[in-house]
Structure formats: C-alpha cells, structure tokens
Amino acid sequence: MSEDEQQPPEATQETTAAPDGSANLEAIMHIPLEVSVELGRVNIPLHEVVRMGRGTVLKLHKEANAMVEVLANGTVFARGEVVKADGKLGVRITSVVAPSERIRALA
C-alpha cells in the first residue's frame, strides 16, 4: 500500500483557501460557542450573599422591560428584549453588532 492509501481521506485532502478567505471562515463556523443573556449585574456585600436562601429576590438595576445583552463567549454580539414563548423565556433580537466587529471580538 502506498502512503496515501494508508491515511484516512481527510488527511490526504488539502483545503485550498478561496481568494476571499471563505474556506478559512467555513472551517471555523462549526466551533461551539457559549451564548448567554445578561439580564443585569449588581454588586452586593458578601454578608448578603451568605444570607440568601430559597425565595430571596435579587433586585437588579434594570427596569422589567429593559433591553438585555446577548453574549457569545463573554462578548456582546446582540441586544434584545425578553419575551415569553410557550411558557418559557426567550430573547427577541432587536439589534446585532456588525459581522466584522463580531469576528474581531471573538478572535
């Protein structure tokens, strides 16, 4: 057997980059990212955290209808509003950071 026949087909095929770089971009499009929604943040003293228990309400510094940020790996890429869908909470995206800025922020 020749050397090429012993290797899996993936190992013998080379990815050639298109002039616009789309082959390189396609290679990373399936990388999983952690997407999270930030409702708000608050600074509270440790003694209050220690006293928290079931039923404690943590008040955030946002109005109930305020916009939320949607993050990918900790970087804001969109903003939206909280909605209720089929009895669950969701986010309706209302604005998205420009694609070039999103890619630059994730790099």
Distance bins in CASP14 RR format, pairs under 12 A and 6 or more apart:
PFRMAT RR
TARGET T0000
AUTHOR 0000-0000-0000
RMODE 2
METHOD distances of the structure
MODEL  1
1 7 0 0 0 0 0 1 0 0 0 0 0
2 12 0 0 0 0 0 1 0 0 0 0 0
3 11 0 0 0 0 0 1 0 0 0 0 0
3 12 0 0 0 0 1 0 0 0 0 0 0
4 11 0 0 0 0 1 0 0 0 0 0 0
4 12 1 0 1 0 0 0 0 0 0 0 0
4 13 0 0 0 0 0 1 0 0 0 0 0
5 11 0 0 0 0 0 1 0 0 0 0 0
5 12 0 0 0 0 1 0 0 0 0 0 0
6 12 0 0 0 0 1 0 0 0 0 0 0
7 13 0 0 0 0 1 0 0 0 0 0 0
13 23 0 0 0 0 0 1 0 0 0 0 0
14 23 0 0 0 0 0 1 0 0 0 0 0
15 21 0 0 0 0 0 1 0 0 0 0 0
15 22 0 0 0 0 0 1 0 0 0 0 0
15 23 1 0 1 0 0 0 0 0 0 0 0
15 24 0 0 0 0 1 0 0 0 0 0 0
15 25 0 0 0 0 0 1 0 0 0 0 0
15 26 0 0 0 0 1 0 0 0 0 0 0
15 27 1 0 0 1 0 0 0 0 0 0 0
15 28 0 0 0 0 0 1 0 0 0 0 0
16 22 0 0 0 0 0 1 0 0 0 0 0
16 23 1 0 0 1 0 0 0 0 0 0 0
16 24 0 0 0 0 0 1 0 0 0 0 0
16 26 0 0 0 0 0 1 0 0 0 0 0
16 27 0 0 0 0 0 1 0 0 0 0 0
17 23 1 0 1 0 0 0 0 0 0 0 0
17 24 1 0 1 0 0 0 0 0 0 0 0
17 25 0 0 0 0 1 0 0 0 0 0 0
17 26 0 0 0 0 1 0 0 0 0 0 0
17 27 0 0 0 0 1 0 0 0 0 0 0
18 24 0 0 0 0 1 0 0 0 0 0 0
18 25 0 0 0 0 1 0 0 0 0 0 0
18 26 0 0 0 0 1 0 0 0 0 0 0
18 27 0 0 0 0 0 1 0 0 0 0 0
20 26 0 0 0 0 0 1 0 0 0 0 0
21 27 0 0 0 0 1 0 0 0 0 0 0
21 28 0 0 0 0 0 1 0 0 0 0 0
22 28 0 0 0 0 0 1 0 0 0 0 0
22 29 0 0 0 0 0 1 0 0 0 0 0
23 29 0 0 0 0 0 1 0 0 0 0 0
24 103 0 0 0 0 0 1 0 0 0 0 0
25 31 0 0 0 0 0 1 0 0 0 0 0
25 99 0 0 0 0 0 1 0 0 0 0 0
25 100 0 0 0 0 0 1 0 0 0 0 0
25 103 0 0 0 0 1 0 0 0 0 0 0
25 106 0 0 0 0 0 1 0 0 0 0 0
28 103 0 0 0 0 1 0 0 0 0 0 0
28 106 0 0 0 0 1 0 0 0 0 0 0
28 107 0 0 0 0 0 1 0 0 0 0 0
29 103 0 0 0 0 0 1 0 0 0 0 0
29 106 0 0 0 0 0 1 0 0 0 0 0
31 72 0 0 0 0 0 1 0 0 0 0 0
31 73 0 0 0 0 1 0 0 0 0 0 0
31 106 0 0 0 0 1 0 0 0 0 0 0
32 72 0 0 0 0 0 1 0 0 0 0 0
32 73 0 0 0 0 1 0 0 0 0 0 0
33 70 0 0 0 0 0 1 0 0 0 0 0
33 71 0 0 0 0 1 0 0 0 0 0 0
33 72 1 0 1 0 0 0 0 0 0 0 0
33 73 1 0 1 0 0 0 0 0 0 0 0
33 74 0 0 0 0 1 0 0 0 0 0 0
33 75 0 0 0 0 1 0 0 0 0 0 0
33 77 0 0 0 0 1 0 0 0 0 0 0
33 102 0 0 0 0 0 1 0 0 0 0 0
33 105 0 0 0 0 0 1 0 0 0 0 0
33 106 1 0 0 1 0 0 0 0 0 0 0
34 70 0 0 0 0 0 1 0 0 0 0 0
34 71 0 0 0 0 1 0 0 0 0 0 0
34 72 1 0 0 1 0 0 0 0 0 0 0
34 73 1 0 1 0 0 0 0 0 0 0 0
34 74 1 0 0 1 0 0 0 0 0 0 0
34 75 0 0 0 0 0 1 0 0 0 0 0
34 77 0 0 0 0 0 1 0 0 0 0 0
34 106 0 0 0 0 0 1 0 0 0 0 0
35 69 0 0 0 0 0 1 0 0 0 0 0
35 70 1 0 0 1 0 0 0 0 0 0 0
35 71 1 0 0 1 0 0 0 0 0 0 0
35 72 1 0 1 0 0 0 0 0 0 0 0
35 73 0 0 0 0 1 0 0 0 0 0 0
35 74 0 0 0 0 1 0 0 0 0 0 0
35 75 0 0 0 0 0 1 0 0 0 0 0
35 76 0 0 0 0 0 1 0 0 0 0 0
35 77 0 0 0 0 1 0 0 0 0 0 0
35 78 0 0 0 0 1 0 0 0 0 0 0
35 90 0 0 0 0 0 1 0 0 0 0 0
35 91 0 0 0 0 1 0 0 0 0 0 0
35 93 0 0 0 0 0 1 0 0 0 0 0
35 106 0 0 0 0 0 1 0 0 0 0 0
36 68 0 0 0 0 0 1 0 0 0 0 0
36 69 0 0 0 0 1 0 0 0 0 0 0
36 70 1 0 0 1 0 0 0 0 0 0 0
36 71 1 0 1 0 0 0 0 0 0 0 0
36 72 0 0 0 0 1 0 0 0 0 0 0
36 73 0 0 0 0 1 0 0 0 0 0 0
36 74 1 0 0 1 0 0 0 0 0 0 0
36 75 0 0 0 0 0 1 0 0 0 0 0
36 76 0 0 0 0 0 1 0 0 0 0 0
36 77 0 0 0 0 0 1 0 0 0 0 0
36 78 0 0 0 0 0 1 0 0 0 0 0
36 91 0 0 0 0 0 1 0 0 0 0 0
37 67 0 0 0 0 0 1 0 0 0 0 0
37 68 1 0 1 0 0 0 0 0 0 0 0
37 69 1 0 0 1 0 0 0 0 0 0 0
37 70 1 0 1 0 0 0 0 0 0 0 0
37 71 1 0 0 1 0 0 0 0 0 0 0
37 72 0 0 0 0 0 1 0 0 0 0 0
37 74 0 0 0 0 0 1 0 0 0 0 0
37 76 0 0 0 0 0 1 0 0 0 0 0
37 77 0 0 0 0 0 1 0 0 0 0 0
37 78 0 0 0 0 1 0 0 0 0 0 0
37 79 0 0 0 0 0 1 0 0 0 0 0
37 80 0 0 0 0 1 0 0 0 0 0 0
37 81 0 0 0 0 0 1 0 0 0 0 0
37 82 1 0 0 1 0 0 0 0 0 0 0
37 83 0 0 0 0 0 1 0 0 0 0 0
37 89 0 0 0 0 1 0 0 0 0 0 0
37 90 1 0 0 1 0 0 0 0 0 0 0
37 91 1 0 1 0 0 0 0 0 0 0 0
37 92 0 0 0 0 0 1 0 0 0 0 0
37 93 0 0 0 0 0 1 0 0 0 0 0
38 60 0 0 0 0 1 0 0 0 0 0 0
38 62 0 0 0 0 1 0 0 0 0 0 0
38 66 0 0 0 0 0 1 0 0 0 0 0
38 67 0 0 0 0 0 1 0 0 0 0 0
38 68 1 0 0 1 0 0 0 0 0 0 0
38 69 1 0 1 0 0 0 0 0 0 0 0
38 70 1 0 0 1 0 0 0 0 0 0 0
38 71 1 0 0 1 0 0 0 0 0 0 0
38 72 0 0 0 0 0 1 0 0 0 0 0
38 74 0 0 0 0 1 0 0 0 0 0 0
38 75 0 0 0 0 0 1 0 0 0 0 0
38 76 0 0 0 0 1 0 0 0 0 0 0
38 77 0 0 0 0 0 1 0 0 0 0 0
38 78 0 0 0 0 0 1 0 0 0 0 0
38 79 0 0 0 0 0 1 0 0 0 0 0
38 80 0 0 0 0 0 1 0 0 0 0 0
38 82 0 0 0 0 0 1 0 0 0 0 0
38 91 0 0 0 0 0 1 0 0 0 0 0
39 58 0 0 0 0 0 1 0 0 0 0 0
39 59 0 0 0 0 0 1 0 0 0 0 0
39 60 1 0 0 1 0 0 0 0 0 0 0
39 61 0 0 0 0 0 1 0 0 0 0 0
39 62 1 0 0 1 0 0 0 0 0 0 0
39 63 0 0 0 0 0 1 0 0 0 0 0
39 64 0 0 0 0 0 1 0 0 0 0 0
39 65 0 0 0 0 0 1 0 0 0 0 0
39 66 0 0 0 0 1 0 0 0 0 0 0
39 67 0 0 0 0 0 1 0 0 0 0 0
39 68 1 0 1 0 0 0 0 0 0 0 0
39 69 0 0 0 0 1 0 0 0 0 0 0
39 70 0 0 0 0 0 1 0 0 0 0 0
39 71 0 0 0 0 0 1 0 0 0 0 0
39 80 0 0 0 0 0 1 0 0 0 0 0
39 81 0 0 0 0 0 1 0 0 0 0 0
39 82 1 0 0 1 0 0 0 0 0 0 0
39 89 0 0 0 0 1 0 0 0 0 0 0
39 90 0 0 0 0 0 1 0 0 0 0 0
39 91 0 0 0 0 1 0 0 0 0 0 0
40 58 0 0 0 0 1 0 0 0 0 0 0
40 59 0 0 0 0 0 1 0 0 0 0 0
40 60 1 0 1 0 0 0 0 0 0 0 0
40 61 1 0 0 1 0 0 0 0 0 0 0
40 62 1 0 1 0 0 0 0 0 0 0 0
40 63 0 0 0 0 0 1 0 0 0 0 0
40 64 0 0 0 0 0 1 0 0 0 0 0
40 66 0 0 0 0 1 0 0 0 0 0 0
40 67 0 0 0 0 0 1 0 0 0 0 0
40 68 1 0 0 1 0 0 0 0 0 0 0
40 69 0 0 0 0 1 0 0 0 0 0 0
40 71 0 0 0 0 0 1 0 0 0 0 0
40 82 0 0 0 0 0 1 0 0 0 0 0
41 58 0 0 0 0 0 1 0 0 0 0 0
41 59 0 0 0 0 0 1 0 0 0 0 0
41 60 1 0 0 1 0 0 0 0 0 0 0
41 61 1 0 0 1 0 0 0 0 0 0 0
41 62 0 0 0 0 1 0 0 0 0 0 0
41 68 0 0 0 0 0 1 0 0 0 0 0
41 69 0 0 0 0 0 1 0 0 0 0 0
42 48 0 0 0 0 0 1 0 0 0 0 0
42 49 0 0 0 0 0 1 0 0 0 0 0
42 57 0 0 0 0 0 1 0 0 0 0 0
42 58 1 0 0 1 0 0 0 0 0 0 0
42 59 1 0 0 1 0 0 0 0 0 0 0
42 60 1 0 1 0 0 0 0 0 0 0 0
42 61 1 0 0 1 0 0 0 0 0 0 0
42 62 0 0 0 0 1 0 0 0 0 0 0
43 49 0 0 0 0 0 1 0 0 0 0 0
43 58 0 0 0 0 0 1 0 0 0 0 0
43 60 0 0 0 0 0 1 0 0 0 0 0
43 61 0 0 0 0 1 0 0 0 0 0 0
44 50 0 0 0 0 0 1 0 0 0 0 0
44 51 0 0 0 0 0 1 0 0 0 0 0
44 52 0 0 0 0 1 0 0 0 0 0 0
44 56 0 0 0 0 0 1 0 0 0 0 0
44 58 1 0 0 1 0 0 0 0 0 0 0
44 59 0 0 0 0 1 0 0 0 0 0 0
44 60 0 0 0 0 0 1 0 0 0 0 0
44 61 0 0 0 0 0 1 0 0 0 0 0
45 51 0 0 0 0 1 0 0 0 0 0 0
45 52 0 0 0 0 0 1 0 0 0 0 0
46 52 0 0 0 0 0 1 0 0 0 0 0
48 56 0 0 0 0 1 0 0 0 0 0 0
48 58 0 0 0 0 1 0 0 0 0 0 0
48 59 0 0 0 0 0 1 0 0 0 0 0
49 56 0 0 0 0 1 0 0 0 0 0 0
49 58 0 0 0 0 1 0 0 0 0 0 0
50 56 0 0 0 0 0 1 0 0 0 0 0
51 58 0 0 0 0 0 1 0 0 0 0 0
52 58 1 0 0 1 0 0 0 0 0 0 0
60 66 0 0 0 0 1 0 0 0 0 0 0
60 68 0 0 0 0 0 1 0 0 0 0 0
62 68 0 0 0 0 1 0 0 0 0 0 0
62 69 0 0 0 0 0 1 0 0 0 0 0
62 81 0 0 0 0 0 1 0 0 0 0 0
62 82 0 0 0 0 0 1 0 0 0 0 0
63 81 0 0 0 0 0 1 0 0 0 0 0
63 82 0 0 0 0 0 1 0 0 0 0 0
64 81 0 0 0 0 0 1 0 0 0 0 0
64 82 0 0 0 0 1 0 0 0 0 0 0
65 80 0 0 0 0 0 1 0 0 0 0 0
65 81 1 0 0 1 0 0 0 0 0 0 0
65 82 0 0 0 0 1 0 0 0 0 0 0
65 83 0 0 0 0 0 1 0 0 0 0 0
66 79 0 0 0 0 0 1 0 0 0 0 0
66 80 0 0 0 0 1 0 0 0 0 0 0
66 81 0 0 0 0 1 0 0 0 0 0 0
66 82 0 0 0 0 1 0 0 0 0 0 0
66 94 0 0 0 0 0 1 0 0 0 0 0
67 76 0 0 0 0 0 1 0 0 0 0 0
67 78 0 0 0 0 0 1 0 0 0 0 0
67 79 1 0 1 0 0 0 0 0 0 0 0
67 80 1 0 1 0 0 0 0 0 0 0 0
67 81 1 0 0 1 0 0 0 0 0 0 0
67 82 0 0 0 0 1 0 0 0 0 0 0
67 91 0 0 0 0 1 0 0 0 0 0 0
67 92 0 0 0 0 0 1 0 0 0 0 0
67 93 0 0 0 0 0 1 0 0 0 0 0
67 94 1 0 0 1 0 0 0 0 0 0 0
67 95 0 0 0 0 1 0 0 0 0 0 0
68 76 0 0 0 0 0 1 0 0 0 0 0
68 78 0 0 0 0 1 0 0 0 0 0 0
68 79 1 0 0 1 0 0 0 0 0 0 0
68 80 1 0 1 0 0 0 0 0 0 0 0
68 81 1 0 0 1 0 0 0 0 0 0 0
68 82 1 0 1 0 0 0 0 0 0 0 0
68 83 0 0 0 0 0 1 0 0 0 0 0
68 89 0 0 0 0 0 1 0 0 0 0 0
68 90 0 0 0 0 1 0 0 0 0 0 0
68 91 1 0 0 1 0 0 0 0 0 0 0
68 92 0 0 0 0 1 0 0 0 0 0 0
68 93 0 0 0 0 0 1 0 0 0 0 0
68 94 0 0 0 0 1 0 0 0 0 0 0
68 95 0 0 0 0 0 1 0 0 0 0 0
69 75 0 0 0 0 1 0 0 0 0 0 0
69 76 1 0 1 0 0 0 0 0 0 0 0
69 77 0 0 0 0 1 0 0 0 0 0 0
69 78 1 0 0 1 0 0 0 0 0 0 0
69 79 1 0 1 0 0 0 0 0 0 0 0
69 80 1 0 0 1 0 0 0 0 0 0 0
69 81 0 0 0 0 0 1 0 0 0 0 0
69 82 0 0 0 0 0 1 0 0 0 0 0
69 91 0 0 0 0 1 0 0 0 0 0 0
69 93 0 0 0 0 0 1 0 0 0 0 0
69 94 0 0 0 0 0 1 0 0 0 0 0
69 95 0 0 0 0 0 1 0 0 0 0 0
69 96 0 0 0 0 0 1 0 0 0 0 0
69 97 0 0 0 0 0 1 0 0 0 0 0
70 76 1 0 0 1 0 0 0 0 0 0 0
70 77 1 0 0 1 0 0 0 0 0 0 0
70 78 1 0 1 0 0 0 0 0 0 0 0
70 79 1 0 0 1 0 0 0 0 0 0 0
70 80 1 0 0 1 0 0 0 0 0 0 0
70 81 0 0 0 0 0 1 0 0 0 0 0
70 82 0 0 0 0 0 1 0 0 0 0 0
70 90 0 0 0 0 0 1 0 0 0 0 0
70 91 1 0 0 1 0 0 0 0 0 0 0
70 92 0 0 0 0 0 1 0 0 0 0 0
70 93 1 0 0 1 0 0 0 0 0 0 0
70 94 0 0 0 0 1 0 0 0 0 0 0
70 95 0 0 0 0 1 0 0 0 0 0 0
70 96 0 0 0 0 1 0 0 0 0 0 0
70 97 0 0 0 0 1 0 0 0 0 0 0
70 102 0 0 0 0 0 1 0 0 0 0 0
71 77 1 0 0 1 0 0 0 0 0 0 0
71 78 0 0 0 0 1 0 0 0 0 0 0
71 79 0 0 0 0 0 1 0 0 0 0 0
71 80 0 0 0 0 0 1 0 0 0 0 0
71 91 0 0 0 0 0 1 0 0 0 0 0
71 97 0 0 0 0 0 1 0 0 0 0 0
71 102 0 0 0 0 0 1 0 0 0 0 0
71 105 0 0 0 0 0 1 0 0 0 0 0
71 106 0 0 0 0 0 1 0 0 0 0 0
72 78 0 0 0 0 1 0 0 0 0 0 0
72 96 0 0 0 0 0 1 0 0 0 0 0
72 97 0 0 0 0 1 0 0 0 0 0 0
72 102 1 0 0 1 0 0 0 0 0 0 0
72 103 0 0 0 0 0 1 0 0 0 0 0
72 105 0 0 0 0 1 0 0 0 0 0 0
72 106 1 0 0 1 0 0 0 0 0 0 0
73 102 0 0 0 0 0 1 0 0 0 0 0
73 105 0 0 0 0 1 0 0 0 0 0 0
73 106 1 0 0 1 0 0 0 0 0 0 0
73 107 0 0 0 0 0 1 0 0 0 0 0
74 102 0 0 0 0 0 1 0 0 0 0 0
74 105 0 0 0 0 1 0 0 0 0 0 0
74 106 0 0 0 0 1 0 0 0 0 0 0
75 97 0 0 0 0 1 0 0 0 0 0 0
75 101 0 0 0 0 1 0 0 0 0 0 0
75 102 1 0 0 1 0 0 0 0 0 0 0
75 103 0 0 0 0 0 1 0 0 0 0 0
75 104 0 0 0 0 1 0 0 0 0 0 0
75 105 1 0 1 0 0 0 0 0 0 0 0
75 106 1 0 0 1 0 0 0 0 0 0 0
75 107 0 0 0 0 0 1 0 0 0 0 0
76 95 0 0 0 0 0 1 0 0 0 0 0
76 96 0 0 0 0 0 1 0 0 0 0 0
76 97 1 0 0 1 0 0 0 0 0 0 0
76 101 0 0 0 0 1 0 0 0 0 0 0
76 102 0 0 0 0 1 0 0 0 0 0 0
76 105 0 0 0 0 1 0 0 0 0 0 0
76 106 0 0 0 0 0 1 0 0 0 0 0
77 93 0 0 0 0 1 0 0 0 0 0 0
77 95 0 0 0 0 0 1 0 0 0 0 0
77 96 1 0 0 1 0 0 0 0 0 0 0
77 97 1 0 1 0 0 0 0 0 0 0 0
77 98 0 0 0 0 1 0 0 0 0 0 0
77 99 0 0 0 0 1 0 0 0 0 0 0
77 100 0 0 0 0 0 1 0 0 0 0 0
77 101 0 0 0 0 1 0 0 0 0 0 0
77 102 1 0 1 0 0 0 0 0 0 0 0
77 103 0 0 0 0 1 0 0 0 0 0 0
77 104 0 0 0 0 0 1 0 0 0 0 0
77 105 1 0 0 1 0 0 0 0 0 0 0
77 106 0 0 0 0 1 0 0 0 0 0 0
78 91 0 0 0 0 1 0 0 0 0 0 0
78 92 0 0 0 0 0 1 0 0 0 0 0
78 93 1 0 1 0 0 0 0 0 0 0 0
78 94 0 0 0 0 1 0 0 0 0 0 0
78 95 1 0 0 1 0 0 0 0 0 0 0
78 96 1 0 1 0 0 0 0 0 0 0 0
78 97 1 0 0 1 0 0 0 0 0 0 0
78 98 0 0 0 0 0 1 0 0 0 0 0
78 99 0 0 0 0 0 1 0 0 0 0 0
78 101 0 0 0 0 0 1 0 0 0 0 0
78 102 0 0 0 0 1 0 0 0 0 0 0
78 105 0 0 0 0 0 1 0 0 0 0 0
79 91 0 0 0 0 1 0 0 0 0 0 0
79 92 0 0 0 0 0 1 0 0 0 0 0
79 93 1 0 0 1 0 0 0 0 0 0 0
79 94 1 0 1 0 0 0 0 0 0 0 0
79 95 1 0 1 0 0 0 0 0 0 0 0
79 96 0 0 0 0 1 0 0 0 0 0 0
79 97 0 0 0 0 1 0 0 0 0 0 0
80 90 0 0 0 0 1 0 0 0 0 0 0
80 91 1 0 1 0 0 0 0 0 0 0 0
80 92 1 0 1 0 0 0 0 0 0 0 0
80 93 1 0 1 0 0 0 0 0 0 0 0
80 94 1 0 1 0 0 0 0 0 0 0 0
80 95 1 0 0 1 0 0 0 0 0 0 0
80 96 0 0 0 0 1 0 0 0 0 0 0
80 97 0 0 0 0 0 1 0 0 0 0 0
81 89 0 0 0 0 0 1 0 0 0 0 0
81 90 0 0 0 0 1 0 0 0 0 0 0
81 91 1 0 0 1 0 0 0 0 0 0 0
81 92 1 0 1 0 0 0 0 0 0 0 0
81 93 0 0 0 0 1 0 0 0 0 0 0
81 94 1 0 0 1 0 0 0 0 0 0 0
81 95 0 0 0 0 0 1 0 0 0 0 0
82 88 0 0 0 0 0 1 0 0 0 0 0
82 89 1 0 1 0 0 0 0 0 0 0 0
82 90 1 0 0 1 0 0 0 0 0 0 0
82 91 1 0 0 1 0 0 0 0 0 0 0
82 92 0 0 0 0 1 0 0 0 0 0 0
82 93 0 0 0 0 0 1 0 0 0 0 0
82 94 0 0 0 0 0 1 0 0 0 0 0
83 89 1 0 0 1 0 0 0 0 0 0 0
83 90 1 0 1 0 0 0 0 0 0 0 0
83 91 1 0 0 1 0 0 0 0 0 0 0
83 92 1 0 1 0 0 0 0 0 0 0 0
83 93 0 0 0 0 0 1 0 0 0 0 0
83 94 0 0 0 0 0 1 0 0 0 0 0
84 90 1 0 0 1 0 0 0 0 0 0 0
84 91 0 0 0 0 0 1 0 0 0 0 0
84 92 0 0 0 0 0 1 0 0 0 0 0
85 91 0 0 0 0 1 0 0 0 0 0 0
85 92 0 0 0 0 1 0 0 0 0 0 0
96 102 1 0 0 1 0 0 0 0 0 0 0
97 103 0 0 0 0 1 0 0 0 0 0 0
97 104 0 0 0 0 1 0 0 0 0 0 0
97 105 1 0 0 1 0 0 0 0 0 0 0
97 106 0 0 0 0 0 1 0 0 0 0 0
98 104 0 0 0 0 1 0 0 0 0 0 0
98 105 0 0 0 0 0 1 0 0 0 0 0
99 105 0 0 0 0 0 1 0 0 0 0 0
99 106 0 0 0 0 0 1 0 0 0 0 0
100 106 0 0 0 0 0 1 0 0 0 0 0
100 107 0 0 0 0 0 1 0 0 0 0 0
101 107 0 0 0 0 0 1 0 0 0 0 0
END
